[in-house]
Amino acid sequence: MLKTAIVHEWLVNYAGSERCVESFTNIWKDAPVFTLVDFLNEAERKIILKGRRALPSFIQKLPFAKTQHRKYLPLFPFAIEQFDLNAYDLVLSSSHAVAKGVLTNSNQLHICYCYTPMRYAWDLYHVYLKEAGLLSGISGLTAKMILHRLRAWDIISSNRVDHFIAISNHISKRIKKTYNRESVVIYPPVDVHLFECSSDKEEFYLTASRMVSYKRIDIIVDAFTSMPDKKLVVIGDGSEMKKIKAKAGKNVEILGYQEFAVLKSYMQKAKAFIFAAEEDFGIIVVEAMACGTPVIALNIGGASETVNDHKVGVLFSHQTPESVKEAVLKFEAVQDKFDPAYIRNHSLKFGRDIFEDKIKQFIKLKSDEFFSEKK
């Protein structure tokens, strides 16, 4: 049995990447989890870490780290390099920023499950600076210099990984573009067993998301405001809420944040779920399909891979109200052809059990290859 360590960026809530860590601790029950900070509540800790504590970096003890750990970004590369992992045969990094940068030696196998290369340093660099108000001034110059240095470190640290696993083909291409490294694709786990299929659909469309700019809830609302005969329900909260409410027509019902049971109920009853973000994967799209609900989604990013069967939804090509509207009308012309049971069955391809089996198979294959060469 290989002595294994898991490295994850930070543990502050139960979100998409933490669902993967949950599976990693299911597979490697005794593996310690190293992280920059661990501020999970007890319920989250029980799910993700099986009740154990992670091993945090020095950032855990810095002022305001619990609520403002991201402000210590310039220290992240240094902090991740301070973990002494020499006692482990296999290091599995769970990385969307710096976790892949841990130091390992030539006798250790390092496999990185990569959610994306650091988005705010690469693909979303200019968007990040604009939204943070850092395009000019001393603060802007400082931020640009920090991210410039971070990009250099990011490229260097990518060479510390023996094998990359990408969460989607979309991210595999980004890994190739950014690091010039090949990767295998293993889609992240979706807890489809928590959802039930329903064929009892009602006369409304649904979108649900954090209300931040890149989720593009605004174009969905614009599209439906121009179609007053069609009802849209919006679930979620965030910085864009005021803007979204201001432009919503009377046929758009904005419910704000809702508990899981309420969200699931709306997912089951909606005639279709609408998704306009360019996401790395898009867990909520698969959750909607697990309810037997067709999806109308952007044909870019992870959704283009999970909704690639025309029997489970309709794809649109542009992040514009016009493109969303066109897709809705296209959906309505063929909506009777969508079978909730078929859509539900399609979602099962992305279940947690399948994810864990594929991860175990891949790591066993690469471990056997790596350590047989060491004999």
C-alpha positions in Angstrom: 0.0 0.0 0.0 1.4 3.4 -1.0 1.7 6.0 1.7 -0.4 8.8 0.3 -0.8 12.5 1.0 -3.5 14.8 -0.3 -2.9 18.5 -0.9 -5.7 21.0 -1.4 -5.7 24.8 -1.7 -7.9 25.8 1.2 -10.8 24.3 3.1 -13.4 27.0 4.0 -16.7 25.5 2.7 -18.2 22.6 0.8 -18.1 23.6 -2.8 -17.2 21.9 -6.1 -13.5 21.1 -5.5 -14.2 20.0 -1.9 -16.6 17.3 -3.4 -13.5 15.8 -5.1 -11.5 15.9 -1.8 -14.5 14.1 -0.2 -14.0 11.3 -2.8 -10.2 11.3 -2.3 -10.7 10.8 1.5 -13.2 8.0 0.7 -10.5 6.3 -1.4 -7.5 7.0 0.8 -9.1 6.9 4.3 -5.8 7.4 6.2 -4.2 9.9 4.0 -3.4 13.3 5.7 -4.8 16.4 3.9 -2.4 19.4 3.7 -4.0 22.8 3.0 -3.2 26.5 3.2 -6.1 27.0 5.7 -8.8 24.8 7.3 -11.8 26.7 8.6 -14.5 24.1 7.9 -17.5 23.8 10.2 -18.1 20.5 11.9 -20.7 19.3 9.4 -18.5 20.1 6.5 -15.5 18.5 8.2 -17.5 15.3 8.7 -18.3 15.0 5.0 -15.0 16.2 3.5 -12.4 15.0 6.0 -14.4 12.3 7.8 -14.2 14.4 11.0 -10.4 14.8 11.0 -8.4 18.0 10.9 -6.3 19.0 7.9 -2.7 20.0 8.3 -2.7 23.8 7.5 0.1 26.1 6.5 1.4 29.1 8.6 -1.3 31.2 6.9 -3.8 29.7 9.2 -2.4 31.7 12.1 -2.2 35.1 10.2 -4.6 37.9 11.1 -8.1 37.6 9.6 -7.1 34.4 7.8 -10.5 32.9 8.4 -12.4 35.5 6.4 -9.7 37.1 4.2 -7.3 34.3 3.5 -7.3 35.2 -0.2 -5.6 38.5 0.5 -2.5 36.5 1.4 -2.3 35.4 -2.3 1.3 36.6 -2.7 2.4 34.2 0.1 0.6 31.2 -1.3 3.5 29.8 -3.4 5.9 30.1 -0.5 3.4 28.6 1.9 2.6 25.5 -0.2 6.3 24.8 -0.6 6.8 24.6 3.1 5.0 21.2 3.5 7.4 18.4 4.1 6.0 15.5 2.1 9.2 13.3 2.0 7.5 10.6 4.0 5.0 9.8 1.2 5.1 7.7 -1.9 2.2 9.2 -3.7 1.2 12.9 -3.6 -2.3 13.8 -5.0 -2.7 17.5 -5.4 -6.2 18.9 -5.8 -5.4 22.2 -7.5 -7.0 25.3 -9.0 -4.2 27.7 -7.9 -1.1 26.6 -6.0 -1.6 23.1 -4.6 0.3 21.5 -7.5 3.3 23.5 -6.5 4.3 21.3 -3.5 7.8 20.0 -3.5 8.4 16.3 -4.1 11.5 14.3 -4.9 12.4 11.9 -7.7 11.2 8.8 -5.7 7.7 10.2 -5.3 4.8 10.1 -7.7 2.9 13.4 -7.9 -0.5 13.4 -9.7 -2.5 16.6 -9.9 -6.3 16.7 -10.3 -6.6 20.1 -11.9 -9.8 22.1 -11.9 -8.1 24.8 -14.0 -4.8 26.7 -14.3 -5.1 29.8 -12.0 -7.9 31.7 -13.7 -7.2 35.1 -12.3 -3.6 34.9 -13.4 -4.3 33.6 -16.9 -7.7 33.5 -18.7 -9.5 35.9 -16.4 -6.6 38.2 -15.7 -8.1 41.4 -17.3 -11.6 40.6 -16.1 -10.3 40.1 -12.5 -8.4 43.5 -12.6 -11.4 45.3 -14.0 -13.9 43.9 -11.5 -11.5 44.5 -8.6 -10.9 48.1 -9.6 -7.2 47.4 -10.2 -6.7 48.7 -13.7 -4.7 51.8 -12.6 -3.0 53.5 -9.6 -0.5 52.1 -7.2 -2.8 49.3 -6.1 -3.4 48.3 -9.7 0.4 48.3 -10.5 1.1 46.2 -7.4 -1.6 43.7 -8.3 -0.3 43.4 -11.9 3.3 42.8 -10.6 2.1 40.2 -8.2 0.2 38.3 -10.8 3.1 38.6 -13.3 5.4 36.9 -10.8 2.7 34.4 -9.9 2.4 33.4 -13.6 6.2 32.7 -13.7 6.0 30.5 -10.6 2.9 28.8 -11.9 4.7 27.6 -15.1 7.8 26.5 -13.1 5.6 24.6 -10.6 3.7 22.8 -13.3 6.9 20.8 -14.0 6.7 19.3 -10.5 3.7 17.3 -11.6 4.2 13.8 -13.1 0.7 13.5 -14.4 -2.3 15.9 -14.8 -5.9 14.9 -14.6 -8.3 17.5 -16.0 -11.9 17.9 -14.9 -13.1 18.4 -18.5 -11.8 18.5 -22.1 -12.2 22.3 -21.8 -9.7 22.3 -19.0 -7.4 19.8 -20.7 -7.0 22.2 -23.5 -6.3 25.1 -21.0 -3.6 22.9 -19.3 -2.0 22.3 -22.7 -2.2 26.0 -23.6 -0.9 27.2 -20.3 1.6 24.5 -19.2 2.2 22.7 -22.5 1.3 19.5 -20.6 -0.9 16.6 -21.7 -3.7 15.5 -19.4 -6.3 12.7 -19.1 -10.0 13.8 -18.5 -11.9 12.4 -15.5 -15.1 14.3 -14.9 -15.7 15.4 -11.2 -18.2 13.6 -9.0 -21.9 14.7 -9.0 -24.1 13.3 -6.2 -26.9 12.3 -8.6 -28.3 9.9 -6.0 -29.6 13.0 -4.1 -32.0 13.9 -6.9 -35.1 12.1 -8.1 -36.4 12.1 -11.6 -39.8 13.8 -12.2 -41.9 13.8 -15.4 -44.4 16.2 -13.9 -43.1 19.5 -15.4 -44.7 22.9 -15.0 -44.8 26.0 -17.2 -41.7 27.7 -16.1 -38.0 27.8 -16.9 -35.3 27.8 -14.2 -31.8 29.1 -13.7 -29.8 28.9 -10.5 -26.4 30.2 -9.7 -24.3 32.6 -7.6 -25.1 36.1 -9.0 -21.7 37.1 -10.2 -20.8 38.6 -13.5 -19.3 35.6 -15.3 -22.4 33.4 -14.6 -24.3 35.6 -17.1 -27.6 35.5 -15.3 -28.2 38.9 -16.8 -28.5 37.7 -20.4 -31.0 35.0 -19.4 -33.1 37.6 -17.6 -32.9 39.9 -20.6 -33.9 37.1 -22.9 -37.0 36.3 -20.9 -37.9 39.9 -20.3 -38.2 40.1 -24.1 -40.5 37.0 -24.0 -43.3 38.1 -21.6 -45.4 35.0 -22.3 -42.7 32.7 -20.8 -42.0 32.5 -17.1 -38.5 32.4 -15.6 -37.6 31.5 -12.0 -34.1 32.7 -10.8 -32.6 31.1 -7.7 -29.4 32.5 -6.2 -27.8 35.5 -4.6 -24.7 37.6 -5.0 -23.1 40.9 -6.0 -25.2 41.1 -9.2 -28.6 40.8 -7.5 -29.4 44.5 -7.6 -28.6 44.7 -11.2 -30.6 41.6 -12.1 -33.6 42.7 -10.2 -33.5 46.1 -11.9 -33.8 44.6 -15.4 -36.2 41.7 -14.7 -39.6 41.8 -16.3 -42.9 40.9 -14.5 -42.5 37.3 -15.9 -39.2 36.8 -14.1 -39.5 35.7 -10.5 -36.3 36.1 -8.5 -36.3 34.0 -5.3 -32.8 34.7 -4.0 -30.9 32.0 -2.1 -32.9 28.8 -1.4 -32.1 25.7 0.7 -31.3 22.5 -1.2 -34.8 21.0 -0.9 -36.4 24.0 -2.4 -33.8 24.2 -5.3 -34.3 20.5 -6.0 -38.1 20.9 -6.1 -37.8 23.7 -8.7 -35.3 21.6 -10.7 -37.7 18.7 -10.8 -40.7 20.9 -11.9 -39.0 23.2 -14.4 -39.7 22.5 -18.1 -36.0 23.3 -18.7 -32.9 24.5 -16.8 -31.0 27.4 -18.5 -27.2 27.8 -18.1 -25.3 30.6 -19.8 -21.9 30.5 -18.0 -18.6 29.3 -19.5 -17.8 26.9 -16.7 -14.9 24.5 -16.2 -17.4 21.7 -15.7 -20.8 22.8 -14.3 -22.1 20.5 -11.6 -25.5 22.1 -11.4 -26.2 21.2 -15.1 -25.8 17.5 -14.3 -27.9 17.9 -11.1 -30.7 19.3 -13.2 -30.5 16.4 -15.6 -30.6 14.0 -12.6 -34.1 15.5 -12.0 -35.0 14.5 -15.6 -35.0 18.1 -16.6 -33.7 19.1 -20.1 -30.9 21.7 -20.2 -30.5 24.8 -22.4 -26.8 25.6 -22.2 -23.9 27.5 -23.7 -22.0 25.4 -26.2 -18.6 26.4 -24.6 -16.9 24.9 -21.5 -18.0 22.0 -19.5 -21.7 22.2 -20.3 -20.9 21.5 -24.0 -19.5 18.2 -22.9 -22.3 17.1 -20.5 -25.2 18.3 -22.7 -23.6 17.0 -25.9 -26.4 14.5 -26.5 -29.3 16.3 -28.3 -31.7 14.1 -26.4 -30.9 15.8 -23.1 -31.0 19.5 -24.1 -30.3 22.3 -26.5 -27.0 24.2 -26.9 -26.5 27.8 -27.9 -23.4 29.4 -29.2 -23.2 33.0 -27.9 -23.5 34.7 -24.5 -26.2 37.1 -25.7 -30.0 37.4 -24.9 -30.7 36.8 -28.6 -28.9 33.5 -28.6 -30.7 32.4 -25.4 -34.0 33.4 -26.8 -33.4 31.5 -30.0 -32.4 28.4 -28.0 -35.6 28.6 -25.9 -37.7 28.8 -29.1 -35.8 25.9 -30.6 -36.4 23.9 -27.4 -40.1 24.5 -27.4 -40.4 23.3 -31.0 -39.1 19.8 -29.9 -39.8 19.7 -26.2 -42.1 16.7 -26.5 -39.2 14.6 -27.6 -37.3 14.9 -24.3 -37.7 11.9 -22.1 -37.1 12.6 -18.4 -36.0 9.0 -17.7 -33.5 9.1 -20.5 -32.1 12.5 -19.3 -31.8 11.1 -15.7 -30.0 8.0 -17.0 -27.6 10.2 -18.9 -26.7 12.1 -15.7 -25.6 8.8 -14.0 -22.5 8.8 -16.1 -21.2 11.6 -13.9 -21.9 9.9 -10.5 -19.5 9.8 -7.6 -19.0 6.0 -7.8 -17.9 6.3 -11.4 -15.5 9.1 -10.5 -13.9 7.2 -7.7 -13.5 4.0 -9.8 -11.8 6.0 -12.6 -9.5 7.8 -10.2 -8.5 4.5 -8.6 -7.8 2.9 -11.9 -5.8 5.8 -13.3 -3.6 6.1 -10.2 -3.1 2.4 -9.9 -1.9 2.3 -13.5 0.5 5.2 -13.1 1.7 4.0 -9.7 2.5 0.5 -11.1 4.4 2.1 -14.0 6.3 4.5 -11.8 7.3 2.2 -9.0 8.1 -0.8 -11.3 10.8 1.4 -12.9 12.3 2.2 -9.5 12.9 -1.5 -8.7 
